[in-house]
Amino acid sequence: MSAWQADGHGQTGVQLPIGLRFAGAGVRVGAWLIDGAIFALISLIPVSVGVALGAVAMNPQAVQQLENSPALAPTVPLVVVNMGLLVAFVCLWVALAVTYSSVCWAFFRGLPGQRLLSLQVADAATGRNLPVWRATVRALLVNGLQTGTLGVLMVVVLEFMARISPADYPGAGANNSAYLADQATWGTWSDLITLCWIASWAWPLVLLITTGARRDRRGLHDRVAGSVVVARGIQPSQWAYPYGPGPGPVYQHVPQPVPGREVGVGQPNTVADGEPAAPGPAPSRVWPKPNRPQVLGAKLPAGLRVASFNRRIGAYAIDSVALFVFYILIATVVGGTETSSGLPVPERQAMIIGLISGAGQLIYFVAGWSIWRGSIGQKMTGLQVGDESTGGRLGWADAVVRWALLQGPFALATATPYGVRSPIVLAAVFWMLVLVFRAHDDPDGQGYHDRLVHSLVVEQD
């Protein structure tokens, strides 16, 4: 038996040839961050042109007051805004974001960050480049909505700065009559600012969640545009025993060259062992329907199995004790006499303790999963964590995303002010229960933190 298939989630509607796989969420988030930084640099061009043409400028009177009295807030607005020109440049900026993304996807199969990390965006049905109109639809959903909300946010903030002087800002003191006189109007503007700010990060989060919830990693934007994001293909299995080689054959797919077949996009010049090469012209589909379709359930060599739920709980308990000891040590060092005497730690010190302990547990888990294939608790209980398809170590990006979903809410709770800590703790406990029940009920033992990054926890059979 060369490989086995646990009762998993079955096949997806998209079939990939040998040599390609659905891109994981971790590497896609990494590409998104790289592309965001690149587009920020590109955005300097319209920003510079807009400032040069007078869409936004510093108020000369405010500049003069600051030069004369740097310690006093100006009594005139900080900026002067040409609203018509500003709105025109914001629309140009949004159009630039959509055009830039759609051109890269339609003609180059990916943005620079995606290509840098060996990702491709293509038609889910054929594997060919996305048509321009579908690439534009995808760009509108991915970048258009976010840049649009950020553009509205920028316009509203600049309009506020052009009408109200710093001396009259809310909370600036008794001399805020100008703001108070128009408080109803600015309350509406404030609500719009809050709405745009929430939408600017909530919409990408929605796309990320819908992407991680599907086995083919096709989020809402991919399903609407008919696209799929793929990465390099599955490598030979690297699942191994934590205590050395185990009995039984280890699954390894070694492709063999096919004489006379040219290498094409999505059509590797190989054929699986034991499968005859079919001579003749290449099919019209860029991604031909393979003889051996990719299945995304757990594939393990003989001697390994999906980790039991009880053993995973035991490993997590050991890790929790280790992290609690680390937290107490940090609290003793930073909190000083308040911690040792049992007195409440000042809020500022408590937040510093939370930040340090959160960074410590981030390093603890990410380094354990990416370097040693498991945390201390997992190694003590004979568990290992790896990529569900290859058994290889988790990449750094995937490990960080896995930690953020598993432990991030608790780390956030310890680093927040006392006033909001209780509801965050309750939300973190609720989310942990969701992950626990999901891992318990899933045939492959994969909670949402596993499914999002394609990770799997196994033990010795």
C-alpha positions as CSV (number, residue, x, y, z in Angstrom):
1,M,0.0,0.0,0.0
2,S,1.8,3.1,-1.2
3,A,-0.4,5.7,0.6
4,W,-3.5,5.8,2.7
5,Q,-6.4,8.2,2.9
6,A,-8.1,8.9,6.2
7,D,-11.8,9.6,6.0
8,G,-11.3,13.3,5.3
9,H,-13.1,16.0,3.5
10,G,-13.0,14.5,0.0
11,Q,-12.2,16.1,-3.3
12,T,-12.8,19.6,-4.4
13,G,-14.4,20.8,-7.6
14,V,-11.1,21.9,-9.0
15,Q,-8.6,19.2,-10.1
16,L,-5.0,20.1,-10.4
17,P,-2.3,18.2,-12.3
18,I,0.6,16.6,-10.5
19,G,3.1,19.4,-9.7
20,L,0.6,22.0,-8.4
21,R,-1.4,22.4,-5.2
22,F,-3.8,24.9,-3.7
23,A,-1.8,27.7,-2.1
24,G,-2.0,27.9,1.7
25,A,-3.3,30.9,3.6
26,G,0.0,31.6,5.3
27,V,2.0,32.2,2.1
28,R,-0.9,34.1,0.6
29,V,-1.0,36.5,3.5
30,G,2.8,36.9,3.1
31,A,2.3,37.7,-0.6
32,W,-0.5,40.2,0.3
33,L,1.8,42.0,2.7
34,I,4.6,42.3,0.1
35,D,2.2,43.5,-2.6
36,G,0.7,46.0,-0.1
37,A,4.2,47.5,0.5
38,I,4.9,47.6,-3.2
39,F,1.6,49.3,-4.0
40,A,2.2,51.8,-1.2
41,L,5.4,52.9,-3.0
42,I,3.5,53.1,-6.3
43,S,0.9,55.3,-4.5
44,L,3.5,57.9,-3.9
45,I,3.2,58.9,-7.5
46,P,-0.4,60.1,-7.5
47,V,0.1,61.5,-3.9
48,S,3.0,63.6,-5.1
49,V,1.2,64.8,-8.2
50,G,-1.9,65.7,-6.1
51,V,0.1,67.7,-3.6
52,A,2.0,69.4,-6.4
53,L,-1.3,70.5,-8.1
54,G,-2.7,71.8,-4.8
55,A,-5.2,69.1,-3.8
56,V,-3.9,69.4,-0.2
57,A,-1.5,72.0,1.2
58,M,-0.4,73.2,4.6
59,N,-2.2,76.3,5.7
60,P,0.4,79.2,5.6
61,Q,-1.1,80.8,8.7
62,A,-0.9,77.6,10.7
63,V,2.8,77.2,9.6
64,Q,3.5,80.8,10.7
65,Q,1.9,80.2,14.1
66,L,3.9,77.0,14.7
67,E,7.1,78.8,13.8
68,N,6.3,81.7,16.2
69,S,4.9,79.5,19.1
70,P,5.8,75.8,18.6
71,A,4.4,74.9,22.0
72,L,0.9,76.3,21.3
73,A,-1.7,74.6,19.0
74,P,-2.6,76.7,15.9
75,T,-5.9,78.6,16.1
76,V,-6.5,78.1,12.3
77,P,-6.9,74.8,10.4
78,L,-3.7,72.9,9.6
79,V,-4.4,72.2,5.9
80,V,-6.1,73.8,3.0
81,V,-8.1,71.3,0.8
82,N,-9.3,71.6,-2.8
83,M,-12.1,69.1,-2.4
84,G,-12.9,68.6,-6.0
85,L,-9.3,67.9,-6.9
86,L,-8.8,65.7,-3.8
87,V,-11.8,63.5,-4.7
88,A,-10.6,63.3,-8.3
89,F,-7.2,62.0,-7.1
90,V,-8.7,59.6,-4.6
91,C,-10.8,58.1,-7.5
92,L,-7.6,57.9,-9.6
93,W,-5.9,56.1,-6.7
94,V,-8.7,53.5,-6.5
95,A,-8.7,53.1,-10.2
96,L,-4.9,52.6,-10.1
97,A,-5.2,49.9,-7.5
98,V,-7.9,48.0,-9.6
99,T,-6.1,48.4,-12.9
100,Y,-2.7,47.4,-11.4
101,S,-4.1,44.2,-9.9
102,S,-6.2,43.2,-12.9
103,V,-3.4,43.7,-15.4
104,C,-1.0,41.6,-13.2
105,W,-3.5,38.8,-12.8
106,A,-4.7,38.8,-16.5
107,F,-1.3,39.0,-18.1
108,F,1.3,37.8,-15.6
109,R,-0.7,35.3,-13.5
110,G,0.0,37.2,-10.3
111,L,1.1,40.3,-8.5
112,P,4.9,40.8,-7.8
113,G,4.6,39.5,-4.3
114,Q,2.7,36.4,-5.4
115,R,5.2,35.6,-8.2
116,L,8.0,36.2,-5.7
117,L,6.5,33.4,-3.5
118,S,5.8,31.2,-6.5
119,L,2.1,31.6,-6.5
120,Q,-0.1,31.8,-9.6
121,V,-3.6,33.1,-10.1
122,A,-5.5,31.5,-12.9
123,D,-8.9,30.4,-14.2
124,A,-10.2,27.6,-12.0
125,A,-11.7,25.7,-14.8
126,T,-8.9,25.7,-17.4
127,G,-5.8,26.9,-15.7
128,R,-5.4,29.6,-18.3
129,N,-4.8,33.3,-17.5
130,L,-7.9,35.1,-16.2
131,P,-9.8,37.1,-18.8
132,V,-9.4,40.8,-18.3
133,W,-13.0,41.3,-17.2
134,R,-12.8,38.6,-14.5
135,A,-9.5,39.8,-13.3
136,T,-11.1,43.2,-12.9
137,V,-13.9,41.7,-10.9
138,R,-11.4,40.0,-8.7
139,A,-9.4,43.3,-8.3
140,L,-12.6,45.2,-7.4
141,L,-13.3,42.7,-4.6
142,V,-9.8,42.3,-3.3
143,N,-8.3,45.8,-3.7
144,G,-11.1,48.1,-5.0
145,L,-13.3,48.0,-1.9
146,Q,-10.4,48.3,0.5
147,T,-8.7,51.3,-1.2
148,G,-12.2,52.9,-1.7
149,T,-12.9,52.8,2.0
150,L,-9.4,54.1,2.8
151,G,-9.9,56.9,0.2
152,V,-13.2,58.0,1.8
153,L,-11.5,57.8,5.2
154,M,-8.6,60.1,3.9
155,V,-11.1,62.6,2.4
156,V,-13.1,62.8,5.6
157,V,-10.0,63.2,7.8
158,L,-8.5,65.9,5.6
159,E,-11.9,67.8,5.4
160,F,-12.0,67.7,9.2
161,M,-8.5,69.1,9.4
162,A,-9.4,71.8,6.9
163,R,-12.4,73.1,8.9
164,I,-11.4,72.7,12.5
165,S,-8.2,74.2,14.0
166,P,-6.0,72.1,16.4
167,A,-7.0,74.3,19.3
168,D,-10.6,73.4,18.7
169,Y,-10.1,69.6,18.4
170,P,-12.3,67.5,20.7
171,G,-10.6,67.2,24.0
172,A,-8.2,70.1,23.3
173,G,-9.5,72.0,26.4
174,A,-12.0,74.7,27.0
175,N,-11.3,76.5,23.8
176,N,-13.2,74.0,21.5
177,S,-16.3,76.2,20.8
178,A,-16.0,75.8,17.0
179,Y,-16.2,72.0,17.3
180,L,-19.0,72.2,19.9
181,A,-21.0,74.6,17.7
182,D,-21.1,72.0,14.9
183,Q,-21.0,68.9,17.0
184,A,-24.1,67.3,15.4
185,T,-22.5,67.6,11.9
186,W,-19.1,66.3,13.0
187,G,-20.8,63.5,14.9
188,T,-22.0,62.2,11.5
189,W,-18.5,62.6,10.1
190,S,-17.1,60.8,13.0
191,D,-19.5,57.9,12.4
192,L,-18.4,57.8,8.8
193,I,-14.7,57.7,9.8
194,T,-15.4,54.8,12.2
195,L,-17.3,52.9,9.6
196,C,-14.6,53.3,6.9
197,W,-11.9,52.3,9.4
198,I,-13.7,49.2,10.4
199,A,-14.5,48.3,6.7
200,S,-10.8,48.8,5.7
201,W,-9.7,45.8,7.9
202,A,-12.9,43.9,8.2
203,W,-13.4,43.2,4.5
204,P,-9.9,41.6,4.1
205,L,-10.7,39.5,7.2
206,V,-13.9,38.3,5.6
207,L,-12.0,37.3,2.4
208,L,-9.3,35.5,4.6
209,I,-12.0,33.6,6.6
210,T,-13.9,32.5,3.4
211,T,-10.6,31.4,1.9
212,G,-9.5,29.3,4.9
213,A,-13.0,27.7,5.2
214,R,-12.7,25.9,1.9
215,R,-10.5,22.9,1.0
216,D,-9.6,24.5,-2.4
217,R,-8.8,27.8,-0.6
218,R,-11.1,29.7,-3.0
219,G,-12.5,32.6,-1.0
220,L,-15.5,34.8,-1.9
221,H,-13.4,36.8,-4.4
222,D,-12.1,33.6,-6.1
223,R,-15.6,32.1,-6.4
224,V,-17.1,35.2,-7.9
225,A,-14.2,35.7,-10.3
226,G,-13.8,32.0,-11.1
227,S,-10.2,32.0,-10.1
228,V,-7.9,29.8,-8.0
229,V,-4.5,30.4,-6.4
230,V,-1.9,27.6,-6.7
231,A,1.6,27.0,-5.5
232,R,4.3,24.5,-6.4
233,G,3.4,20.9,-6.3
234,I,3.5,18.3,-3.7
235,Q,7.0,17.0,-2.9
236,P,7.8,13.5,-1.7
237,S,6.4,12.7,1.8
238,Q,8.6,13.9,4.7
239,W,6.4,12.4,7.5
240,A,8.8,10.5,9.8
241,Y,8.8,8.9,13.2
242,P,9.8,11.2,16.0
243,Y,12.1,8.4,17.4
244,G,13.7,7.4,14.1
245,P,12.7,5.3,11.1
246,G,9.6,3.2,11.5
247,P,8.4,0.0,9.7
248,G,6.5,0.0,6.5
249,P,7.0,1.8,3.2
250,V,7.0,5.6,3.0
251,Y,5.0,7.0,0.2
252,Q,7.1,8.9,-2.3
253,H,5.9,9.9,-5.7
254,V,8.8,10.1,-8.1
255,P,7.8,11.6,-11.4
256,Q,9.4,10.0,-14.5
257,P,10.1,12.0,-17.7
258,V,7.8,11.4,-20.7
259,P,9.7,11.1,-23.9
260,G,8.6,13.4,-26.7
261,R,6.3,15.5,-24.5
262,E,7.1,19.2,-24.3
263,V,7.0,21.0,-21.0
264,G,4.0,23.5,-20.9
265,V,2.4,25.7,-18.3
266,G,0.5,23.4,-15.9
267,Q,1.6,20.3,-17.9
268,P,4.7,18.8,-16.4
269,N,6.9,16.6,-18.5
270,T,6.3,13.7,-16.2
271,V,4.1,10.7,-15.6
272,A,3.4,8.8,-12.4
273,D,5.1,5.5,-11.9
274,G,3.1,2.7,-13.5
275,E,1.0,5.1,-15.7
276,P,1.7,4.9,-19.4
277,A,2.6,8.1,-21.2
278,A,-0.1,9.1,-23.7
279,P,1.6,10.4,-26.9
280,G,0.0,12.9,-29.1
281,P,-0.8,16.6,-29.1
282,A,-1.3,18.4,-25.8
283,P,-4.9,18.8,-24.7
284,S,-6.5,22.2,-25.0
285,R,-6.9,22.7,-21.3
286,V,-3.8,24.2,-19.6
287,W,-4.6,22.2,-16.6
288,P,-5.6,18.8,-18.0
289,K,-7.7,16.5,-15.9
290,P,-5.1,14.2,-14.3
291,N,-5.4,10.4,-14.0
292,R,-4.6,10.7,-10.4
293,P,-6.6,13.7,-9.0
294,Q,-5.3,15.5,-5.9
295,V,-7.2,14.6,-2.8
296,L,-6.8,16.9,0.2
297,G,-7.4,14.6,3.1
298,A,-4.6,13.2,5.4
299,K,-2.0,11.1,3.6
300,L,0.4,9.3,5.9
301,P,2.9,6.5,5.5
302,A,2.4,3.2,7.2
303,G,3.0,3.5,11.0
304,L,1.6,7.0,11.5
305,R,-1.9,8.1,12.2
306,V,-3.9,11.2,13.0
307,A,-3.2,12.2,16.6
308,S,-5.8,11.3,19.1
309,F,-7.8,14.1,20.7
310,N,-6.9,13.2,24.3
311,R,-3.1,13.2,23.5
312,R,-3.4,16.6,21.9
313,I,-5.2,18.0,24.9
314,G,-2.4,16.6,27.1
315,A,0.3,18.2,25.0
316,Y,-1.6,21.6,25.1
317,A,-1.8,21.3,28.9
318,I,1.9,20.8,29.2
319,D,2.5,23.8,26.9
320,S,0.1,25.9,28.9
321,V,2.0,25.1,32.2
322,A,5.3,26.1,30.6
323,L,3.9,29.4,29.3
324,F,2.2,30.2,32.6
325,V,5.6,29.7,34.4
326,F,7.2,32.0,31.8
327,Y,4.4,34.6,32.4
328,I,5.0,34.5,36.2
329,L,8.7,35.1,35.6
330,I,8.1,38.1,33.4
331,A,5.5,39.5,35.8
332,T,8.0,39.1,38.7
333,V,10.8,40.9,36.8
334,V,8.6,43.7,35.3
335,G,6.0,44.0,38.1
336,G,8.5,44.0,40.9
337,T,7.2,44.3,44.5
338,E,3.6,44.5,43.4
339,T,3.6,41.0,42.0
340,S,5.5,39.5,44.8
341,S,3.3,41.1,47.5
342,G,0.1,40.2,45.7
343,L,-0.9,43.8,45.0
344,P,-2.5,44.7,41.7
345,V,0.0,45.5,39.0
346,P,-0.4,49.0,37.5
347,E,-2.1,48.9,34.2
348,R,0.8,50.1,32.2
349,Q,3.1,47.5,33.7
350,A,0.5,44.8,33.2
351,M,0.3,45.7,29.4
352,I,4.1,45.5,29.1
353,I,4.0,42.1,30.8
354,G,1.4,40.9,28.4
355,L,3.3,42.2,25.4
356,I,6.6,40.4,26.5
357,S,4.8,37.2,27.4
358,G,2.9,37.2,24.1
359,A,6.1,37.7,22.1
360,G,7.6,34.8,24.1
361,Q,4.8,32.4,23.4
362,L,4.9,33.4,19.7
363,I,8.6,32.5,19.5
364,Y,7.9,29.3,21.6
365,F,5.2,27.9,19.3
366,V,6.5,29.2,15.9
367,A,10.0,28.0,16.5
368,G,8.8,24.7,17.8
369,W,6.5,24.0,14.8
370,S,8.9,25.3,12.1
371,I,12.2,23.9,13.5
372,W,11.4,20.9,15.7
373,R,8.0,19.9,14.2
374,G,6.3,20.3,17.5
375,S,6.2,22.3,20.8
376,I,7.7,20.9,24.0
377,G,4.3,19.4,25.0
378,Q,3.9,17.8,21.6
379,K,7.4,16.3,21.7
380,M,6.9,15.0,25.2
381,T,3.7,13.2,24.1
382,G,5.0,11.9,20.8
383,L,3.2,14.2,18.5
384,Q,4.5,16.1,15.4
385,V,3.0,18.9,13.3
386,G,3.6,19.2,9.6
387,D,2.1,20.0,6.2
388,E,-1.0,17.8,5.6
389,S,0.1,16.9,2.1
390,T,3.9,16.5,2.3
391,G,4.7,16.1,6.0
392,G,7.3,18.8,5.7
393,R,7.9,21.4,8.4
394,L,5.5,24.3,8.6
395,G,6.8,27.5,7.0
396,W,7.3,30.5,9.2
397,A,4.3,32.3,7.8
398,D,2.0,29.3,8.2
399,A,3.3,28.8,11.8
400,V,2.6,32.4,12.7
401,V,-0.9,32.2,11.3
402,R,-1.5,29.0,13.2
403,W,-0.3,30.6,16.4
404,A,-2.4,33.7,15.8
405,L,-5.6,31.6,15.5
406,L,-4.7,29.3,18.4
407,Q,-3.1,31.5,21.0
408,G,-3.4,35.0,19.6
409,P,-6.6,36.0,21.4
410,F,-5.2,35.1,24.8
411,A,-2.0,37.0,24.0
412,L,-4.1,40.0,23.0
413,A,-6.1,39.8,26.2
414,T,-3.0,40.0,28.5
415,A,-1.7,43.1,26.6
416,T,-4.9,45.2,26.7
417,P,-6.1,47.7,29.3
418,Y,-8.0,46.4,32.3
419,G,-11.3,47.9,31.1
420,V,-11.5,45.8,28.0
421,R,-9.7,42.7,29.2
422,S,-12.7,40.8,30.5
423,P,-14.7,40.7,27.2
424,I,-11.6,39.8,25.2
425,V,-10.9,36.9,27.6
426,L,-14.5,35.7,27.2
427,A,-14.2,35.9,23.4
428,A,-10.9,34.1,23.5
429,V,-12.3,31.2,25.6
430,F,-15.3,31.0,23.3
431,W,-13.0,30.8,20.3
432,M,-10.8,28.2,21.9
433,L,-13.9,26.0,22.5
434,V,-14.8,26.4,18.8
435,L,-11.3,25.2,17.9
436,V,-11.5,22.3,20.4
437,F,-14.9,21.1,19.2
438,R,-13.9,21.4,15.5
439,A,-10.7,19.4,16.1
440,H,-12.7,16.8,18.1
441,D,-15.3,16.3,15.4
442,D,-13.1,16.5,12.3
443,P,-12.1,13.1,10.9
444,D,-8.5,14.4,10.3
445,G,-8.4,16.1,13.7
446,Q,-8.0,19.5,12.0
447,G,-9.4,22.6,13.7
448,Y,-9.8,25.8,11.9
449,H,-6.2,26.7,12.9
450,D,-5.1,23.6,11.1
451,R,-7.3,23.9,8.0
452,L,-6.3,27.5,7.3
453,V,-2.6,26.6,7.0
454,H,-2.9,23.0,5.8
455,S,-1.3,21.6,9.0
456,L,-1.9,18.2,10.5
457,V,-1.0,16.7,13.9
458,V,0.1,13.0,13.9
459,E,1.3,10.3,16.3
460,Q,3.0,7.0,16.0
461,D,0.6,4.2,15.2
